[in-house]
Amino acid sequence: MKAIEIASHGAPEVLRSAERPAPVAGAGEVLIRVAASGVNRPDVLQRKGHYPVPPGASDLPGLEVAGTIVEGDRTAMAAAELNLGDRVCALVAGGGYAELCVAPIGQCLPVPAGLSDIEAASLPETFFTVWSNVFDRAGLQPGETLLVQGGTSGIGVTAIQLAKAWGATVIATAGSDEKCAACIALGADHAINYRSQDFAAEAMRITAKRGVNVVLDMVAGPYVARELSCMAEDARLVMIAVQGGVEAQIDAGVVMRKRLTVTGSTLRPRPIAFKAAIAQALRQNVWPWLEAGKVKPVIFKVFPAEQAAQSHTLMESNEHIGKLVLTW
């Protein structure tokens, strides 16, 4: 099969086309003929050597795919109501940048009615991540206020839409007035240009000094102290990336007085059963929103797979709004 591999750790140019043996589906798995592969920030980190591959996972980058089931564990497929020829999208631990990809059956979801394979390939990584962190870990409730850092990232556009569909008020940050307008267009109630405004002060102003209930943070570093300052009593901060650095200063007194929860997670190394539970929650709660058009995939640009390097260059420029996808 054709694949995109990481020749060595470094700049986007280390991504190269290669021929690889086709993977074989084992117990509890299906083999997917990939039509489209999502591009995500962890792919960039893996390319640079900063995101180790979990034991047993493919060394090929790529954490989400969409395509057609061509083989698999028939018994497990029947239990999951999947059949050969079904169109699915899947979260995988690696190997997504390839024409064929093995996925655990529990991490496969049917392509939502009305969506293309390209649109479906943009869903799993961000939807699994947002559901797990914003709804499961942070327990966002209807009527609460969510602050999303980086509202036009793949994670951001997903978090805005899911939180609004859930009945929350959403404040998003972005790095330009154009991106702030995009956040509003996606449903955010408020957008803050973090380059020209103090997001913490603005969040307090918007909430009439009550503060926000949940913060979805992809920056960490110096953002953490500022986030704590604009959080409401009993609020929850969940960190899912450290683009601003791993070290942060925390005012323990603020945490105690406000009874704050500071947490975080990474999804890739979690067990299949954990991810399968998220998949079921998405199918029950979110797939109906997608099929009704209440939540929509946001795709900025589609690249032929052989242009994976260009997709990484664009991702690192931070000029995109939404997801980047490769096609096979």
N, C-alpha and C positions, 0 to 999 in steps of 0.2 A: 504494500500500500504506500501511497505518498503521505509524507508527514513533514512537519516543520520541527526541527530539533535545535537545541542550543549547542552550538559547536564548542563554545567556551564561554565563561562568564564575562560579560562586558556590555558594550553599546548595542543598540538594536541590530547592527549589522552582523552580530554573531548568530542571529536566527537564519537558518538555511534550510532549503528543501532537501529532503532525503527519502530514500526508499527503506522501509522497515518491514519486517515480517508482520503479517496480520495477527492481531491478538486473538486469543481464544477465550470465549466465555466459559466460566467455571460454574460451580454450584451457586445458585442464587443470583446469577448474572445474565445479562443479555449483551449481544453484539449489535452495535448500531452502525449502519452506513450513514456517515455524517454528511449532512447537507450544509450545515453552518456551525461555526464555533464562536462562542463569545470570547472577547478579549477583556481581561481584568487586571487591576493593579497588582495582584499577587503574581501574575505572569511576568510582569516587569521585574518584581523583586526576585523571582526565581532566576530570571535571565541574568541578573546582576550578582547572583550567588548569595542573596540575603534571605531566601525562603526555602529551606531544605525540603526535599521530596519525602513524604512519609514512607516508612518501610513498606515495601511491597507495591508501591504505586509506580506508574510509568514515569520515566525521566522526561518524557515529552511534556511541554507546557500545555495549558488548557484545562479549565475547570468546569466548563459547561458546553454542551452540544445539543443539537437537534437533528433528527433524521429518522430513519426507518429501521425497525428491528428486523435483522436478517437471520439471527440464530439466538439460542439461549436455553436456559434451564426450563424445559417445558412444564414440569410440575409446578415450579415456583411462578412461572408466567401465568399459568392457569389460575393459581390462587390469587394473583394480583389482577386478574381479568385483563391480561395482555396477550396479544397474539402476534405471530409473525406478520410483518407488513404494517403493523401499527406505527403511526407517527408519534414520536415521543420527544420530549426534551429531558435532559438528565444532568444532575450534578455529579461530577466525577472528581477523584483525587489527583488526576493528572491524565495526560494522553489525549486531551481534547483537540489538539492541533494535528489532526490526522483524518484520513478518509474513513477509517474504521476505529471504533472506540468501544471498550467494554465498560459497562456501567452496572452497579448493583441494582437489582430490580426495585428495591425499596426507594431508590433515589430517582426513579423514572416517573414522569408525569405525562399524561396525554397532552399533545399540543392543543391548547385551548381552541375551541371552535372559532373559525374566522381568522385565525392567525397563520402567517406563513412560517416556514422553517426558520427563516432569518429572524423574524420577530421572536419566535419561541426560543431560539438559541441565546437571546439576550436576557432571558428570565432567571434561570436557576440560581446562579451565584448571588446576585443581589437580593432576590426575593427570599431565598433561604436565610441569608445573612440578616436582612432587615426583620423578617418574622422572628427569628431566634432571639435577636437582641432587643428590638424595640417592644415586641409584644410578649415574648416569653420571659426574658431576663428582666426587662425594665417594667413590664406590666402596664404599658400605656392603656389608659381608660378613656372612653368617650367623654368629651368635655374637658380633658386635660390639655396642656400645651406642650408641644414637642419642639425643641430647638435642634435643627439639623445643620451640622457644619458641612459645608461643601455641597450645597443644594443642587448643583448641576452635574455632579458626578453620577456614575451609574448607581451607586448606593443612594445618593441624594434624591434623584428623580423617583426612585422606587419608594423611599421613605416618605417623601411628600405625599405621593398619591395614596399609599396604603393608609397612612395616618389620617388623611382627609376622609377616605372612604370609611374609616373606623369611627369617625365622628370627633376627631381631635382638632384643636387649633394648631397650625403649623407656622413656625418662624424659621426661615432658612437664611443661611449666610452664603455669599458668593463674592467673587473677586472683581466684578465689574457691574456697571449699571445694566448692561445688556443681559448678563447672566441673572441678575436680580429680577429683571422683567420676565425671563424664562421661568424662574421659580414661581412667580405669581401666575403665569399662564398655566403652569402645571397644577395649580390649586393652592399654593402656599398663601396664607393669609397676610404674611408680612415677609419682606426680604431685606436683609441688611448687607450693604457693601462693606466687607470687613477691611477694605483698603482705605476707605474714607470715613468710616464710622467705628466707634467702639461697640462691638457686638454686645458686650455685657451691659453697658449703660442703656443701649437701645432696647435690649430684652426687658430690662427693668421698667423702662418707660412704657413699652407696649403692654406690659402686664400690670400697669398701675402699681409697680413696686412689689407685686406679689411674687414674681419670679416664675420660672418655667418648671414644669413637673418632670420632664424627661429631656436629657441631652444625648444625642447620638454624635459621638466624637470620633473623627478620623485623624485628628491632628495630635492630640495629647501634648507633651512638652509644656510650653508656657501657657497653653490654652486652659489647662486644667484649673489653675487657681482662679482665672477669670470666670470660668464656667461655674465653679462653686459659688462665686459671689452673686450670680444672677439666678440661682436655683431657689425654688420655693421650699417650704418646710416639707419634709418627707419625700423630697425629689430624688430621682435616680439618674446617675451619670453612667453611661455605658460606652466604653472605648473599644473600637474595632480596628484601629490602625494607629500608627505612631509617626505620621509624616513630619511632625514637628519635633520628634525626638522622644526617647524613652524615659527621660528624667523629668520629673515635675515636682514643684513644691506645693504642698497641701497645708492649708490652715486647719489643723485638727479641731480648733475651737469652733470654726464655722460648721464643720461636719457634725460635731456634737450638738451644737445649739439648734441646727436645722434638722437634725436626725437624717442626714443624707446617706444615700447608698452609692458607693463608688465601685463599679464592677467593669468587666470587659470579657472578651472571649475571642478565640480564633476557631474557625469552622473546619478547616481542612483536616486536622488530625482527629476529629471526633469520630466515634464509632458509627458504623453503618446504621445501626438501630436508632441512634440519636437523630441522624439525618432523615431516616425514613419517617420518623414521627413528625418532623417538620414538613416533609412532603405531604403527609396526610392532612396536616393542618392547613397547608396552602390549598390543597385540592378542595377541602371543605369550605374554607373561608374566602380565599382570594381568587380561585379559578372562576367562580361565578361572576366576580367583578370584571375579570378580563373578558369573559364571553359576553358580558352585557355592555362592554365599552366604558365602564365606570373607571377602570384603570387601564392604561395603555402602555405598551412598550415604547420607549423613547430611544430611537437609534439615530446617532449622529452621522455615521459613515460606515459603509460596507466595503471591504477590501477582498480581492481574490486572495486565497490562502498564501500564494507565493509572495504576496506583499505584506506579510506579517511584520517585517521590520518597520515598514512605514506606519503600520497601525500602532506600534509601540512608540515610535517617534511622536506621533500625534498625541497619544495618551500622556507622554511625559511633558508635552507642551502645555497641558491643562487648558487647551483651547476648545475642547469638545464639550457638548452639552448632551449628556446621556451616554448610550452605549456604543461601542465599536464592535463590529462582527466580521469574521472571516467566512468566505464561502468556498466550497469545494466543487 
